[in-house]
Amino acid sequence: MKTRQLGKGGPQVGAVGLGCMSFAGFYGETDLATSHDTLDAARDLGIDFLDTAELYGLGRSEEIMGSYFKANPGHGFKIATKGGIMVKPTRHFNNSEAALRTALEGSFKRLGVDYVDLYYIHRREQNRPIEEVVETLATFIKEGKIGGFGFSEIAPASLRRAHDVHPVTAVQSEYSLWTRQPEMGMLQTCKELGVAFVPFSPVARGMFADQFPDPTTFAETDFRKPQPRFAPENFAANCAILEKFKAFCESRGWSPAGTAIAWTLDRGDHNIPIPGTRTRAHLEQLASGDTIEFTDEDRAEIDRILPIGWAHGDRYSDAQMVGVERYC
């Protein structure tokens, strides 16, 4: 697999990473053996950048990864994890040094490591100046606990404030052919500052798979269940549009998922998408995006089929949107 730099001065990683939220059952149940096989597949494919979080299954994703690392010393993965979201007594955000230090140490214990390459603030605590948070993260770097730091779902203005204090390694946000808000300033700001942009959900939470997901089968714990894009009327409209995209991909001999990944890669050489999956077969298809090269004709046809703003319904429920910085 081709490689890309994880932020200015950061390590080279595979152009396609792996989001590990699925290991915690956010999109349906999985098991340890299947998750470990997916990590084996990642190594086989040259995917060496893994993304997880303290929040995913309240540590379950990290524990599964930690058990793999213990069984496979010298695995070679670059690890990113996230903290800053508190679930008790009710969901809230805490970016204080004490809270982040506790969260990071907890992640270390579950992962079985004493260092991670990248540590994200999962959601900003709005009442705490971002400059103070950056000072904390810079301290973690000085202590040798993290290689770099980043933020999830922040605004370009917040990135600039943070970067003025200490270089930021990466920003991650949802970005795909059906969620394109980062084009309204974040992609450009990351490029200007030398910050990696890490698109999560680049295959639109399964909508670019060979078969559409069936919302009627979503468990109550499925992350997609409350999202307006999967409500019956919106879902039907979205599927009808995506059928045309699938036909285009078939005409080129590409999978829809691989094409969706290729599209995010094509939007900037600082983009490192982290699709999530629970299986080897799906990961192989996602990794194929690294091999797809678009012509100007391909780009024009994709824009015609899926023009910016085409998706019906909001990407998050109101509850899920809390903490996301809406800059447009």
N, C-alpha and C positions, 0 to 999 in steps of 0.2 A: 504494500500500500504506500501511496505517496505520503509525505509528511508535511506538517505545517508547524509554525512556531507558536507556542503557547504564550503569547504576549512578548513584548520587546524584552530581550534578554532571557526569556524563558526557554524551556527545553523543547526539542522537536518531538512531536507526537504524531500518531497516525491521523490523517486528514478526517477520518470518521472515528468518533469515540463511541462509548457505550454508556447510556443512562441506565442506572441500576434500580430505579424506583419500582420496576415491575417485580423485582425479587421479593418485595415486601407485600405482594398481592394487591396492588392498587388497581390492576386491570383483570383480576381473577386469580384464583389460587395457583400456586406453583409448589415445587418441592426442592429440597436441597440438591438432589442429584441432577435435576434439570438445570438449575441455576449454575451449578459447577460445570456442567457440560457446555453451557452458553459461554462461560469464561474460558474454557478450553478452546472453543471455537474462535473467540476473540483473539486469543494468542495465535492461533493458526492463520487468521486472516490479517494479522498485523495491526489489529486494533489494540492499542496499548494505553488509552486514556479512559479511565473509569470515573463516573460521576455518581455520587450518592449523597445522603444527608442523614443527620441525626433523626429527622422527622419521619423518614420513610419506614413505616411499620414500627415507629418508636424504637429504632435501633435494629430492627430485624434485617434490613438490607445490609447494614454494616457487619452484622454478625455473620451472615452468610458469606460475605466477601472475606471476612477475617478467617473463617474456617477454610476457605479455599487457599488463602495466602499461607496459612500454617501448613497445609498439605503440599504446597507448591512453592517452596522457597526459591528465590531467584526468578520469580514470575515475570519481572520486568515492567509491570504496570505502573503508570503514573496515576496517582490517586487524588481526586478532588472530593471534598465533602463540605457540608454546610451546617451552620448553626444560627441561633438568634430567634427561633420560634419556640415559645413556651406553650405547653398545652394545659397546664394546671395553674390556678383553679379553673380558668377559662383561657381560651387561646389568646395569646398576646405576644408582643415582641419585646425582647430585652437584649440590647447590644452593649451592655455594660462590660467592663473588663472582667469582672468576677463571673458573670454569667457566661461569657464567651470562653473564658478559660476552663470553666467547668464542663461546658459542652465539648470543647476540643479534647480535653482529657478523656471524656466519656467515649468519644469517637475513636481515640487511640486504643482504648481498652477493647472495644468491640472489633476493631479492624486488626488488632494485634500488631500495631506499629507504634513508633514514637515520632513520626514525621509524616506529613502529607505534602504533596507538591503544590496544592492549591486549596485555600480555605475561603469559602464564600460566606458573606452575610446573607442568610436565606431571605429575610425581609428586614427592611430598615425600621428602626424605632424612630418615628418622626420627631419625637420630643428631645432626642439626643442629637447634638450636632454631628454630622457625618465626619467632620474633622477629628473629633474625639475618638470615634470608632476607628478611624485610620491609624491614629497613634497607637491604639491597642494592637491592631493587626501588625503594625510595623515592629512592635515589641516582640510579637511572636516570631517574626522573621529573625530578629536579632538573637533570640533565644534558640534558634535552630529548630523550631517546631514546625514551621511551614516554609515552603519555598516562595510562595507569593499569595496574594489575596485578591478577592473579587466580590462582586455584588450580584444579586439576582433580582431582576425586575425593577431596576431603578431607572430614573430619567437621565437624559444626557447632561442636564445641568448639575445633577447630583454627582455624576461621574467626574465632571470637571472640578468640582469642589474637592472631591476625594483625591483626585490625581495631582492637585496642586500641593497636597501635603506629602504624598508618597506615591510613586508610580503604581498604578493598579494593573494587575496581570490580566484579568478577564471580567467580562460582564456576560451573564447568561439571561436570556429571555426567550419566551415562546416565539418561534419564527418559522414560518413554513409558507407554502403556497396558499394557505387559507388564513394565516395570521401574519400581517405584514406591517404592524405598527412600528417595528424597529427601523423601517425605512424612513420614518419621519424624524430622523436625527440621530438615533443610537448607532446605526451602522457607520454613519459618516464620522461621528465623534470618536468611536473606537479606532477607526482607520487613522484619523488625524493624530491621536495620542499614542498609537502603537499598542493598543489594548486588544487582546483577542476577544472576538465575539462568539459566544457559544450558544447556538440555537438548540433549545430543547423542544421536544414534540415536533420534529421536522417532518414526520409522516402523519401529522394531524390526528394523533391519538387513535391510529389504526385506520383512518379513512382512506389512506393510500395503499392499504394492503390489497392483495388480489381479490379478497372477498370483504365486503363491507361488514363492520361489526353489527350486531343485532341488539339495539338498545333494550328490547323487551326481555333480554336474557341478563342484563346487567344486575349484578348483586347490589344490595343496598350500600355496600362498601366501595363499589366501583367509582373511581374518581370522576368518570364521565356522566354518571347518572343524573346529577342536578344541572348539567351544563346545557344552556339553551340550544346549542347547535345540534344536540341529540334529541330534542323534543320532537314529537311525531311530524308536525308540519315542516319544521326547519330541516329535519333529517331527510325527509323525502325530497325536498328541493335540492339539498346538497348532493344527495346520491345521483339525482338526474343530471346535474352538471358534471359530476365526476365521471359518469359513464363516458362522456365525450373525451375526457382526459385519458381514461383507460384505453379507449380506441386509438388515440394518438400514440400512446406508449406501445401498444401492440404493433402498430404500423412500423415502428422503429426497432422492434425486437427488444424492447426494454420493459422491465417490470415497473409498475406505478411507484412502488416504494423506492426502488433504486433511482428512478427519475426524480422523485421528490428530494432525495438526498443530493443528487447531482445539482439540482437547482439551487439549494442552499450553498453548496460549495462554489457555484458559479457566480454568486452574488458578491463575492469578495474573498481575496486570498487570506484574510484574517479570520474567516469563519471556520469553526470546527464544530459541526453538528454532533449531537449526542442522542441518536435515536435509542429508544428503549425497547427491549424485547425479552421474552422468557425462554426463547428456543434458538437452537443452532440454525435451523432452516431459515427462520426469519432473519437472523443476523447475517447469514450469507447473502441474502437478497439485498439487505440494506447496504452491506459493504460494496456491492456491485456499483453503487453510485459513484465510487471513486474512479471507475473506468469509463464512465459516460462523458462524452464530449459533445457539447451543443454547437450547432451552427447558428448563424444569425436567423436563419429560417425557422429552426427549432424554437428559438427564443420567442420569435414573433408569434408562432402558432400557440405556444403555451400561454402567452399574454392574451391572445385572442380567446382561448378556451376558458382561462381562469384569470380574468382581469382583476386588478387589485380591488378588494372590497366585495368579492363575489359571494362569500360565504354568508349563509342565512343564520342569524342568531349570534348572541354574544359568545365569546370563547370560554368565559367563566360564569358561574353563578355569582350573585351579589356577595354571598359569604366568601367564596373563593377569591374574589377580587380585593378583599380587604388586605392592605399592605402593599399592593402593586401600585407603583407610581405611574399615574396616567398623565402623560405629558402632551397629549394631543386631544 
